[in-house]
Amino acid sequence: MDNIKRLPDAELEIMLVIWRSKDQVSSSYILEQLKDKRGWALATLMTVLSRLVDKGFLRCEKEGRSNRYSFLISETEYKESESKSTLAKLFDNSIQNMVMSLYNGKAIDKNDLAELKEMIDRVKGKES
């Protein structure tokens, strides 16, 4: 899982559609889901889907004249990999540095910190 590559935004948007579908999807389904975000032609989408298959994120299965896509890397696996990578690259593997950066940048507030503390207490309680 540590060698999962970071996805560019466009590829991540496609993966989010597929992860949320919970089942195999067609290119037309993906195009429909992204129509408000991306004004892609089908050929453009097919190119990006092909890249995701080549990178090992998707499986493509022929079904008649169309293709059906399903994920090979789960959303959880991707998020865990990205979180570790971001923590290492930007925050020197320090959760404290990350939280302080988020707090100082006003991305989180005191209520968020209180929720974080409650979560930490719950996790600690499970480990005891």
N, CA and C atoms as an extended XYZ file, in Angstrom:
384
Properties=species:S:1:pos:R:3:atomname:S:1:resname:S:1:resid:I:1 pbc="F F F"
N         0.819       -1.198        0.000 N   MET     1
C         0.000        0.000        0.000 CA  MET     1
C         0.859        1.255        0.000 C   MET     1
N         2.068        1.204        0.470 N   ASP     2
C         2.907        2.386        0.541 CA  ASP     2
C         3.320        2.895       -0.831 C   ASP     2
N         3.219        2.073       -1.867 N   ASN     3
C         3.643        2.504       -3.191 CA  ASN     3
C         2.481        2.998       -4.050 C   ASN     3
N         1.351        3.320       -3.442 N   ILE     4
C         0.219        3.875       -4.179 CA  ILE     4
C         0.569        5.306       -4.571 C   ILE     4
N         0.461        5.586       -5.856 N   LYS     5
C         0.790        6.914       -6.367 CA  LYS     5
C        -0.346        7.899       -6.098 C   LYS     5
N         0.032        9.154       -5.899 N   ARG     6
C        -0.957       10.215       -5.720 CA  ARG     6
C        -1.659       10.454       -7.049 C   ARG     6
N        -2.970       10.625       -6.990 N   LEU     7
C        -3.751       10.855       -8.196 CA  LEU     7
C        -3.921       12.343       -8.466 C   LEU     7
N        -3.794       12.751       -9.717 N   PRO     8
C        -4.162       14.125      -10.074 CA  PRO     8
C        -5.664       14.323       -9.810 C   PRO     8
N        -6.083       15.563       -9.670 N   ASP     9
C        -7.477       15.866       -9.311 CA  ASP     9
C        -8.497       15.206      -10.234 C   ASP     9
N        -8.276       15.262      -11.535 N   ALA    10
C        -9.248       14.692      -12.483 CA  ALA    10
C        -9.401       13.186      -12.268 C   ALA    10
N        -8.291       12.492      -12.067 N   GLU    11
C        -8.355       11.046      -11.836 CA  GLU    11
C        -9.003       10.739      -10.501 C   GLU    11
N        -8.721       11.561       -9.500 N   LEU    12
C        -9.342       11.362       -8.190 CA  LEU    12
C       -10.853       11.545       -8.266 C   LEU    12
N       -11.315       12.507       -9.027 N   GLU    13
C       -12.757       12.714       -9.187 CA  GLU    13
C       -13.425       11.471       -9.777 C   GLU    13
N       -12.771       10.862      -10.747 N   ILE    14
C       -13.305        9.633      -11.345 CA  ILE    14
C       -13.329        8.518      -10.304 C   ILE    14
N       -12.244        8.379       -9.566 N   MET    15
C       -12.184        7.329       -8.550 CA  MET    15
C       -13.270        7.538       -7.496 C   MET    15
N       -13.527        8.766       -7.112 N   LEU    16
C       -14.579        9.032       -6.125 CA  LEU    16
C       -15.941        8.569       -6.635 C   LEU    16
N       -16.212        8.795       -7.911 N   VAL    17
C       -17.471        8.322       -8.506 CA  VAL    17
C       -17.544        6.801       -8.412 C   VAL    17
N       -16.458        6.136       -8.758 N   ILE    18
C       -16.455        4.670       -8.768 CA  ILE    18
C       -16.530        4.118       -7.344 C   ILE    18
N       -15.762        4.693       -6.417 N   TRP    19
C       -15.819        4.233       -5.024 CA  TRP    19
C       -17.219        4.387       -4.450 C   TRP    19
N       -17.872        5.465       -4.771 N   ARG    20
C       -19.196        5.735       -4.185 CA  ARG    20
C       -20.288        4.897       -4.832 C   ARG    20
N       -20.032        4.366       -6.009 N   SER    21
C       -21.048        3.575       -6.699 CA  SER    21
C       -21.203        2.191       -6.085 C   SER    21
N       -20.161        1.677       -5.460 N   LYS    22
C       -20.152        0.365       -4.798 CA  LYS    22
C       -20.310       -0.810       -5.761 C   LYS    22
N       -20.366       -0.528       -7.057 N   ASP    23
C       -20.540       -1.600       -8.035 CA  ASP    23
C       -19.806       -1.208       -9.306 C   ASP    23
N       -19.710       -2.127      -10.237 N   GLN    24
C       -19.101       -1.804      -11.529 CA  GLN    24
C       -19.910       -0.709      -12.210 C   GLN    24
N       -19.201        0.170      -12.921 N   VAL    25
C       -19.885        1.267      -13.603 CA  VAL    25
C       -19.406        1.371      -15.046 C   VAL    25
N       -20.234        1.970      -15.861 N   SER    26
C       -19.890        2.203      -17.261 CA  SER    26
C       -19.285        3.599      -17.409 C   SER    26
N       -18.630        3.819      -18.532 N   SER    27
C       -18.075        5.146      -18.800 CA  SER    27
C       -19.191        6.187      -18.905 C   SER    27
N       -20.331        5.809      -19.442 N   SER    28
C       -21.440        6.765      -19.551 CA  SER    28
C       -21.973        7.156      -18.166 C   SER    28
N       -21.974        6.212      -17.226 N   TYR    29
C       -22.373        6.525      -15.850 CA  TYR    29
C       -21.406        7.547      -15.244 C   TYR    29
N       -20.109        7.327      -15.441 N   ILE    30
C       -19.098        8.244      -14.892 CA  ILE    30
C       -19.249        9.619      -15.528 C   ILE    30
N       -19.413        9.648      -16.837 N   LEU    31
C       -19.583       10.916      -17.557 CA  LEU    31
C       -20.791       11.681      -17.011 C   LEU    31
N       -21.873       10.981      -16.765 N   GLU    32
C       -23.085       11.600      -16.220 CA  GLU    32
C       -22.836       12.166      -14.821 C   GLU    32
N       -22.124       11.416      -13.996 N   GLN    33
C       -21.847       11.848      -12.627 CA  GLN    33
C       -20.938       13.082      -12.593 C   GLN    33
N       -20.085       13.225      -13.591 N   LEU    34
C       -19.119       14.328      -13.622 CA  LEU    34
C       -19.550       15.502      -14.497 C   LEU    34
N       -20.734       15.435      -15.065 N   LYS    35
C       -21.129       16.446      -16.053 CA  LYS    35
C       -21.123       17.869      -15.488 C   LYS    35
N       -21.415       18.041      -14.201 N   ASP    36
C       -21.418       19.381      -13.620 CA  ASP    36
C       -20.018       19.859      -13.240 C   ASP    36
N       -19.085       18.925      -13.082 N   LYS    37
C       -17.709       19.272      -12.708 CA  LYS    37
C       -16.790       19.374      -13.921 C   LYS    37
N       -16.989       18.503      -14.862 N   ARG    38
C       -16.103       18.408      -16.028 CA  ARG    38
C       -16.944       18.392      -17.302 C   ARG    38
N       -16.553       19.147      -18.271 N   GLY    39
C       -17.254       19.144      -19.552 CA  GLY    39
C       -16.562       18.234      -20.545 C   GLY    39
N       -16.288       17.027      -20.122 N   TRP    40
C       -15.499       16.109      -20.930 CA  TRP    40
C       -16.307       15.461      -22.043 C   TRP    40
N       -15.614       15.239      -23.143 N   ALA    41
C       -16.143       14.360      -24.184 CA  ALA    41
C       -15.831       12.926      -23.746 C   ALA    41
N       -16.565       11.976      -24.298 N   LEU    42
C       -16.351       10.570      -23.947 CA  LEU    42
C       -14.906       10.140      -24.219 C   LEU    42
N       -14.325       10.621      -25.309 N   ALA    43
C       -12.945       10.238      -25.651 CA  ALA    43
C       -11.961       10.677      -24.559 C   ALA    43
N       -12.173       11.848      -23.995 N   THR    44
C       -11.303       12.345      -22.928 CA  THR    44
C       -11.426       11.455      -21.702 C   THR    44
N       -12.659       11.138      -21.341 N   LEU    45
C       -12.885       10.260      -20.193 CA  LEU    45
C       -12.228        8.898      -20.416 C   LEU    45
N       -12.367        8.360      -21.604 N   MET    46
C       -11.789        7.042      -21.900 CA  MET    46
C       -10.270        7.063      -21.748 C   MET    46
N        -9.643        8.170      -22.129 N   THR    47
C        -8.194        8.310      -21.975 CA  THR    47
C        -7.805        8.269      -20.496 C   THR    47
N        -8.544        9.002      -19.678 N   VAL    48
C        -8.242        9.043      -18.244 CA  VAL    48
C        -8.527        7.686      -17.600 C   VAL    48
N        -9.601        7.040      -17.990 N   LEU    49
C        -9.903        5.700      -17.465 CA  LEU    49
C        -8.798        4.712      -17.832 C   LEU    49
N        -8.300        4.820      -19.036 N   SER    50
C        -7.216        3.941      -19.479 CA  SER    50
C        -5.971        4.153      -18.610 C   SER    50
N        -5.688        5.404      -18.274 N   ARG    51
C        -4.545        5.703      -17.400 CA  ARG    51
C        -4.738        5.065      -16.033 C   ARG    51
N        -5.953        5.147      -15.504 N   LEU    52
C        -6.234        4.562      -14.186 CA  LEU    52
C        -6.105        3.044      -14.209 C   LEU    52
N        -6.469        2.431      -15.317 N   VAL    53
C        -6.279        0.981      -15.478 CA  VAL    53
C        -4.785        0.666      -15.507 C   VAL    53
N        -4.026        1.434      -16.290 N   ASP    54
C        -2.577        1.223      -16.400 CA  ASP    54
C        -1.867        1.404      -15.060 C   ASP    54
N        -2.363        2.320      -14.244 N   LYS    55
C        -1.754        2.590      -12.932 CA  LYS    55
C        -2.155        1.556      -11.881 C   LYS    55
N        -3.100        0.682      -12.224 N   GLY    56
C        -3.524       -0.355      -11.292 CA  GLY    56
C        -4.615        0.065      -10.327 C   GLY    56
N        -5.287        1.178      -10.605 N   PHE    57
C        -6.378        1.625       -9.745 CA  PHE    57
C        -7.706        0.982      -10.136 C   PHE    57
N        -7.870        0.698      -11.427 N   LEU    58
C        -9.135        0.173      -11.938 CA  LEU    58
C        -8.949       -1.138      -12.680 C   LEU    58
N       -10.030       -1.897      -12.717 N   ARG    59
C       -10.150       -3.080      -13.559 CA  ARG    59
C       -11.198       -2.726      -14.613 C   ARG    59
N       -10.905       -3.100      -15.843 N   CYS    60
C       -11.833       -2.861      -16.948 CA  CYS    60
C       -12.262       -4.209      -17.499 C   CYS    60
N       -13.569       -4.430      -17.558 N   GLU    61
C       -14.107       -5.673      -18.103 CA  GLU    61
C       -15.050       -5.345      -19.253 C   GLU    61
N       -14.837       -6.050      -20.347 N   LYS    62
C       -15.715       -5.876      -21.512 CA  LYS    62
C       -17.067       -6.503      -21.216 C   LYS    62
N       -18.102       -5.768      -21.559 N   GLU    63
C       -19.464       -6.292      -21.424 CA  GLU    63
C       -20.213       -5.903      -22.698 C   GLU    63
N       -20.250       -6.820      -23.611 N   GLY    64
C       -20.835       -6.506      -24.913 CA  GLY    64
C       -19.950       -5.498      -25.631 C   GLY    64
N       -20.564       -4.392      -26.030 N   ARG    65
C       -19.805       -3.345      -26.718 CA  ARG    65
C       -19.296       -2.267      -25.775 C   ARG    65
N       -19.544       -2.424      -24.496 N   SER    66
C       -19.096       -1.404      -23.559 CA  SER    66
C       -18.146       -1.982      -22.511 C   SER    66
N       -17.529       -1.111      -21.775 N   ASN    67
C       -16.625       -1.492      -20.696 CA  ASN    67
C       -17.277       -1.202      -19.352 C   ASN    67
N       -16.965       -2.036      -18.376 N   ARG    68
C       -17.424       -1.827      -16.997 CA  ARG    68
C       -16.168       -1.675      -16.148 C   ARG    68
N       -16.190       -0.698      -15.257 N   TYR    69
C       -15.028       -0.387      -14.437 CA  TYR    69
C       -15.324       -0.634      -12.959 C   TYR    69
N       -14.334       -1.201      -12.284 N   SER    70
C       -14.426       -1.381      -10.833 CA  SER    70
C       -13.048       -1.090      -10.244 C   SER    70
N       -13.033       -0.728       -8.985 N   PHE    71
C       -11.759       -0.350       -8.372 CA  PHE    71
C       -10.962       -1.561       -7.905 C   PHE    71
N        -9.652       -1.417       -7.990 N   LEU    72
C        -8.717       -2.409       -7.462 CA  LEU    72
C        -8.102       -1.906       -6.152 C   LEU    72
N        -8.026       -0.591       -6.004 N   ILE    73
C        -7.534        0.037       -4.779 CA  ILE    73
C        -8.728        0.731       -4.146 C   ILE    73
N        -9.015        0.391       -2.900 N   SER    74
C       -10.189        0.948       -2.229 CA  SER    74
C        -9.951        2.398       -1.817 C   SER    74
N       -11.037        3.087       -1.553 N   GLU    75
C       -10.958        4.470       -1.083 CA  GLU    75
C       -10.184        4.538        0.233 C   GLU    75
N       -10.429        3.587        1.118 N   THR    76
C        -9.730        3.558        2.405 CA  THR    76
C        -8.231        3.383        2.205 C   THR    76
N        -7.835        2.444        1.347 N   GLU    77
C        -6.409        2.228        1.076 CA  GLU    77
C        -5.761        3.503        0.532 C   GLU    77
N        -6.456        4.160       -0.393 N   TYR    78
C        -5.904        5.375       -0.986 CA  TYR    78
C        -5.766        6.483        0.057 C   TYR    78
N        -6.801        6.679        0.852 N   LYS    79
C        -6.758        7.728        1.877 CA  LYS    79
C        -5.661        7.463        2.899 C   LYS    79
N        -5.499        6.210        3.298 N   GLU    80
C        -4.447        5.881        4.260 CA  GLU    80
C        -3.075        6.173        3.671 C   GLU    80
N        -2.865        5.815        2.427 N   SER    81
C        -1.593        6.058        1.764 CA  SER    81
C        -1.330        7.554        1.615 C   SER    81
N        -2.330        8.290        1.169 N   GLU    82
C        -2.187        9.737        0.998 CA  GLU    82
C        -1.939       10.434        2.330 C   GLU    82
N        -2.625        9.985        3.379 N   SER    83
C        -2.454       10.587        4.706 CA  SER    83
C        -1.029       10.399        5.199 C   SER    83
N        -0.519        9.177        5.061 N   LYS    84
C         0.867        8.905        5.483 CA  LYS    84
C         1.845        9.751        4.693 C   LYS    84
N         1.645        9.827        3.402 N   SER    85
C         2.536       10.586        2.534 CA  SER    85
C         2.516       12.072        2.880 C   SER    85
N         1.327       12.621        3.060 N   THR    86
C         1.198       14.037        3.404 CA  THR    86
C         1.819       14.327        4.758 C   THR    86
N         1.560       13.469        5.721 N   LEU    87
C         2.125       13.649        7.057 CA  LEU    87
C         3.652       13.650        6.994 C   LEU    87
N         4.213       12.743        6.219 N   ALA    88
C         5.670       12.652        6.105 CA  ALA    88
C         6.256       13.847        5.354 C   ALA    88
N         5.666       14.175        4.205 N   LYS    89
C         6.238       15.219        3.353 CA  LYS    89
C         6.088       16.620        3.933 C   LYS    89
N         4.901       16.916        4.472 N   LEU    90
C         4.617       18.290        4.878 CA  LEU    90
C         4.783       18.560        6.366 C   LEU    90
N         4.683       17.529        7.186 N   PHE    91
C         4.651       17.767        8.626 CA  PHE    91
C         5.687       16.968        9.398 C   PHE    91
N         6.697       16.468        8.688 N   ASP    92
C         7.796       15.744        9.328 CA  ASP    92
C         7.282       14.608       10.218 C   ASP    92
N         6.244       13.908        9.726 N   ASN    93
C         5.623       12.788       10.451 CA  ASN    93
C         5.092       13.177       11.831 C   ASN    93
N         4.699       14.429       11.981 N   SER    94
C         4.193       14.903       13.271 CA  SER    94
C         2.720       15.290       13.164 C   SER    94
N         1.881       14.543       13.847 N   ILE    95
C         0.448       14.881       13.915 CA  ILE    95
C         0.273       16.253       14.553 C   ILE    95
N         1.068       16.508       15.577 N   GLN    96
C         0.982       17.795       16.269 CA  GLN    96
C         1.252       18.955       15.296 C   GLN    96
N         2.285       18.831       14.461 N   ASN    97
C         2.575       19.873       13.472 CA  ASN    97
C         1.409       20.045       12.501 C   ASN    97
N         0.809       18.933       12.090 N   MET    98
C        -0.306       19.000       11.157 CA  MET    98
C        -1.509       19.692       11.783 C   MET    98
N        -1.863       19.301       12.993 N   VAL    99
C        -3.022       19.891       13.659 CA  VAL    99
C        -2.800       21.383       13.909 C   VAL    99
N        -1.592       21.746       14.328 N   MET   100
C        -1.306       23.165       14.562 CA  MET   100
C        -1.381       23.968       13.266 C   MET   100
N        -0.914       23.384       12.174 N   SER   101
C        -0.994       24.059       10.888 CA  SER   101
C        -2.453       24.265       10.477 C   SER   101
N        -3.263       23.250       10.671 N   LEU   102
C        -4.691       23.365       10.355 CA  LEU   102
C        -5.364       24.403       11.250 C   LEU   102
N        -5.003       24.402       12.526 N   TYR   103
C        -5.599       25.356       13.473 CA  TYR   103
C        -5.154       26.782       13.152 C   TYR   103
N        -3.858       26.968       12.943 N   ASN   104
C        -3.341       28.307       12.632 CA  ASN   104
C        -3.871       28.832       11.310 C   ASN   104
N        -4.120       27.944       10.390 N   GLY   105
C        -4.679       28.324        9.092 CA  GLY   105
C        -6.197       28.435        9.105 C   GLY   105
N        -6.774       28.275       10.281 N   LYS   106
C        -8.231       28.390       10.487 CA  LYS   106
C        -9.041       27.360        9.696 C   LYS   106
N        -8.409       26.221        9.377 N   ALA   107
C        -9.128       25.126        8.725 CA  ALA   107
C        -9.910       24.326        9.753 C   ALA   107
N        -9.470       24.378       11.007 N   ILE   108
C       -10.197       23.778       12.120 CA  ILE   108
C       -10.259       24.794       13.256 C   ILE   108
N       -11.229       24.596       14.144 N   ASP   109
C       -11.381       25.528       15.267 CA  ASP   109
C       -11.359       24.764       16.591 C   ASP   109
N       -11.659       25.469       17.682 N   LYS   110
C       -11.609       24.848       19.011 CA  LYS   110
C       -12.601       23.700       19.143 C   LYS   110
N       -13.742       23.800       18.494 N   ASN   111
C       -14.721       22.700       18.532 CA  ASN   111
C       -14.142       21.447       17.869 C   ASN   111
N       -13.442       21.645       16.753 N   ASP   112
C       -12.795       20.519       16.073 CA  ASP   112
C       -11.733       19.893       16.967 C   ASP   112
N       -10.982       20.733       17.679 N   LEU   113
C        -9.953       20.214       18.589 CA  LEU   113
C       -10.587       19.399       19.711 C   LEU   113
N       -11.736       19.873       20.219 N   ALA   114
C       -12.445       19.135       21.270 CA  ALA   114
C       -12.912       17.781       20.746 C   ALA   114
N       -13.426       17.746       19.506 N   GLU   115
C       -13.848       16.484       18.894 CA  GLU   115
C       -12.657       15.554       18.709 C   GLU   115
N       -11.533       16.119       18.315 N   LEU   116
C       -10.317       15.334       18.140 CA  LEU   116
C        -9.876       14.729       19.472 C   LEU   116
N        -9.949       15.519       20.521 N   LYS   117
C        -9.579       15.022       21.848 CA  LYS   117
C       -10.498       13.876       22.269 C   LYS   117
N       -11.798       14.023       22.030 N   GLU   118
C       -12.749       12.954       22.363 CA  GLU   118
C       -12.423       11.679       21.579 C   GLU   118
N       -12.094       11.835       20.304 N   MET   119
C       -11.757       10.678       19.482 CA  MET   119
C       -10.498        9.996       20.015 C   MET   119
N        -9.504       10.784       20.383 N   ILE   120
C        -8.258       10.228       20.926 CA  ILE   120
C        -8.553        9.470       22.226 C   ILE   120
N        -9.392       10.050       23.064 N   ASP   121
C        -9.764        9.376       24.319 CA  ASP   121
C       -10.474        8.055       24.061 C   ASP   121
N       -11.369        8.021       23.040 N   ARG   122
C       -12.063        6.781       22.678 CA  ARG   122
C       -11.075        5.722       22.202 C   ARG   122
N       -10.138        6.147       21.342 N   VAL   123
C        -9.153        5.211       20.807 CA  VAL   123
C        -8.275        4.686       21.933 C   VAL   123
N        -7.860        5.550       22.824 N   LYS   124
C        -7.052        5.138       23.970 CA  LYS   124
C        -7.810        4.138       24.820 C   LYS   124
N        -9.117        4.380       25.015 N   GLY   125
C        -9.945        3.472       25.817 CA  GLY   125
C       -10.043        2.087       25.204 C   GLY   125
N       -10.072        2.013       23.881 N   LYS   126
C       -10.139        0.717       23.184 CA  LYS   126
C        -8.841       -0.051       23.291 C   LYS   126
N        -7.721        0.669       23.398 N   GLU   127
C        -6.410        0.020       23.461 CA  GLU   127
C        -6.099       -0.505       24.853 C   GLU   127
N        -6.767        0.026       25.863 N   SER   128
C        -6.455       -0.366       27.254 CA  SER   128
C        -6.958       -1.756       27.576 C   SER   128
